[in-house]
């Protein structure tokens, strides 16, 4: 009986041990999974996008400007990565729709962006982000079309102007309600910064990650600086405006430090398009402050806003995320505003829309320094395409009127941007096969053909 009992109990003990070990293993795996999920959630970055208007590639000291002092943006560049082949669009409305949707303006429709477009703000809301937009909206045809205003396009909070300040004045909206107007253009940079700081300090939910999109009116004509900065720079009124923007950006960055948010905030600084720098436009000074010189600096690039040359599309871009984005790095990979949405999808845990053509690509590995190469090609709206070092412009490339170069021959153009950043030496006749290949790629992009996303990575 004893032997029988022992024979029965011993397997039971063994089974109990197995069960207990299994439970312990399950508890360990479950705990590990919970820790992993919690860590992943905690690592979702806050996102701060600082988006200027009509600011040139060469406006900042860290991009070669010798007249204008920009210590805070120079410091930001040292703390993060400075990109030198970064592309927005050539004019403001299309630039904003491309930024928000990850789609070229031929699809996202620029100033007329329809309510059916999906913005990264909408997608971030779905994964628990609190979202705010401060400043210039410019994708609802500059009108209060409720279903196309920020609150309907993914932003929990909005303060700013629906359009530009071309007439020397702006009208504000707070969320969907009118919130006054101003003809004091010198107050706008500080006003928007104050609103952004107020969001961080009083409106932000500390339990949620946030997206804060600050789209400044400056340096869009008509420019002005506050009394504190007017007349202080060596770059005329435009330089005053740039230096004030630099200072106010510093205040915003200091707020991240004060609130202990900097370490887990992905900061992106860039601009919407190149600067007003064509004589045929800048000589017309109606409505501008006395003695103002209001055009920006394209640095080594050709032309500016409204042009399909590099001065119209290529912009400064600085990205900082401490401990994630390499500090003190300069990178020349092709990168663009349309890449933000799919990159945020990876970093923040949402899916990019699969019911429409997406033109952006996930650039997470480029941002985090795990890859030094970027896009293989970039499309210039109704004008041409860049692939690697080669840039092709078709003979009837679209220029906005003020950006037309009167002496430009209407012929195919091909440039080697590594050897000729200023686009002065047309090599189309020398490399007809390259022209033909880029023409074919351009047609595919404009037709919306399905291109392998991996084909847009170098």
Secondary structure, 3 states (H helix, E strand, C coil): CHHHHHHHHHHHHHHHHHHHHHHHHHHHHHHHHHHHHHHHHHCCCEEEEEEECCCCCCCCHHHCCCCCCCHHHHHHHHHCEEEEEEECCCCHHHHHHHHHHCCCHHHHCHHHCCCCCCCHHHHHHHCCCEEEEEEECCCCCCCCCHHHCHHHHCCCEEEEECCCCCCCCEEEEECCEEEEEECCHHHHHHHHHHHHHHHHHHHCCCCCCEEEEEECCCCCCCCCCCCCCCCCCCCHHHHHHHHHHHHHHHHHHHHHHHCCCHHHEEEEEEECCCCCCCHHHHCCCCCCCCCCCCCCCCCCCCCCCCCCCHHHHEEEEEEECCCCCCCCEEECCCEEHHHHHHHHHHHHCCCCCCCCCCCCCCCHHHHCCCCCCCECEEEECCCEEEECCEEEECCCCCCCHHHCCCCCCCCCEEEECCCCCCCCCCCCCCCHHHHHHHHHHHHHHHHCCCCCHHHHEC
